[in-house]
Amino acid sequence: MSPNWFVAWPVTGAADWLAALDADAPPGLRFSHPDDLHVTLAFLGEFEPRNEKKIASLLRGLPFAEIEATPSQLVALPQARRFSALAFTFDKGRLELEKQIARWRDRVCREAGARLETRPPLPHLTVARPERRITSDGRDDALAWAESLPAPTAVLTLLPPRIYTWDPTRKERQFLILGESPAR
């Protein structure tokens, strides 16, 4: 299976908040490593790594700044009954993220030679995925838990977008941010 590539805003300030969520969650969910948290700007799919410098240069030239965002509702994506992710939508920061995605997603995809996205922007922060062996009851418990959560009070910082791909080992972290040292 070839690794997927994408461009995303790295999220900081969520380690304690994520640990508290994980501690209260029902069994059957696998939580993201805090360093893997991101909000996707553009999905590139099976990107040609030789284009990494071109896309990195493009990102440096675009007017991105840090964005403060507050998580809102925890939702099941892509749909409740068959979810593959539990993700937070946003209150503060949502409109700015939607605007930035709408403005830059197609350009990044074109430059990368990736397929253009047809869905409207949906900024979200995936925090957990169901384990492979989760039961139907486990899924129901996860959905009930997600629906019962109050809106978080966390304020997150989204750093300027970077290029991501799968971590080579995918043991502790799922993603590698290009330009960062793989040694952790």
DAHU-V349967 format. One record per backbone hydrogen bond with DSSP energy under -1.0 kcal/mol. CO is the residue of the C=O (numbers start at 1). NH is the residue of the N-H. Records with the same first field share a line. If there is no record, write none. Layout:
CO = NH + NH
This chain:
5 = 44 + 45
6 = 164
7 = 41 + 42
8 = 162
9 = 39
10 = 159
12 = 157
14 = 18
15 = 19
16 = 20
17 = 21
18 = 22
19 = 23
20 = 24
28 = 131
30 = 129
33 = 36
37 = 11
39 = 9
42 = 7
45 = 5 + 47
48 = 51
49 = 52
51 = 55
52 = 56
53 = 57
54 = 58
55 = 59
56 = 60
57 = 61
62 = 64
67 = 158
69 = 156
70 = 91
73 = 89
75 = 87
77 = 84 + 85
80 = 83
85 = 77
86 = 127 + 128
87 = 75
88 = 125
89 = 72
91 = 94
92 = 70
93 = 97
94 = 98
95 = 99
96 = 100
97 = 101
98 = 102
99 = 103
100 = 104
101 = 105
104 = 108
105 = 109
106 = 110
107 = 111
108 = 112
109 = 114
125 = 88
127 = 32
128 = 86
129 = 30
131 = 134
135 = 139
136 = 140
137 = 141
138 = 142
139 = 143
140 = 144
141 = 145
142 = 146
143 = 147
144 = 148
156 = 69
157 = 12
158 = 67
162 = 8
163 = 178
164 = 6
165 = 176
174 = 167
176 = 165
177 = 180
